[in-house]
């Protein structure tokens, strides 16, 4: 009886020990799996935070320029090398407005010299009024040239008219009649001379700052077409040498002939021919964003 009971007790204990070891093994496996899940979760969180920070940077860049910005593709030393080029001093000064003309293509043609820039809501209007400093290269009675705040080439300047012309869509050319004839005599009623003067100032800048690029035609003179413009005040980009620009800027953002960019020469040719300054219709020409926003707010109160 004693031997039998001992064997029976032993047989009863062995399954319990086996079950115990089996339970411990399962617990270890679950613990390891839990650790693996925790590690992978931490990795996922890390990757997600990196992606979110990258997206936030891209969104900030896009919002700051109101256009596509590709700086995150480039090494920082490249951008710094461009910004460290010799540049004019940063000065805020009032720029004398051009002579007032009642028939000029100007949003503020009825104002006096004292409040000439009052109806220009853009940042360029504030620069002209002396409220914001700029690095000025050249100035004439009707134009101002200064450095772009975020240069995309070793030399990157903007040439703007002092009168408030909103964009290339605001430019007027020769009058073209239904029979195909053009009125070339009404020079004071179009903006051909304005664009020609802007181009000439751009070339003068290149002669002073980048004579080699001018001699080899290694430069870009262009306008951005709304809604791809960054500021609602007409401005001509002057970039040189084009061969030293990053390919994204040279072949995409400042690529003349694209939907978003046109050359100064094409604008002049179209205005002389009595055509609109650009071949594309304004996508928001008949949209009043202020009224749309007010109506939306009233509707959702």
Secondary structure, DSSP 8 states (H G I E B T S, - for coil): -HHHHHHHHHHHHHHHHHHHHHHHHHHHHHHHHHHHHHHHHHHHHHHHHHHHHHHHHHHHHHHHHTS---GGGS-HHHHHHHHTS-----B----------TTSS-TTTTS-GGGTTTT--SHHHHHHTTSS-B-EEEE-SSEEEEE-TT-SSSEEEEEEESS---SGGG----EE-TTS-EE-S-GGGSSHHHHHHHHHHHHHHHHHH-HHHHHTT-EEEEEE-TTS-SSSS-EEEEEE-GGGS-HHIIIIIT-TTSTTEEEHHHHHHHHHTTS-SSSS--TTTT--HHHHHHHHHHHT-
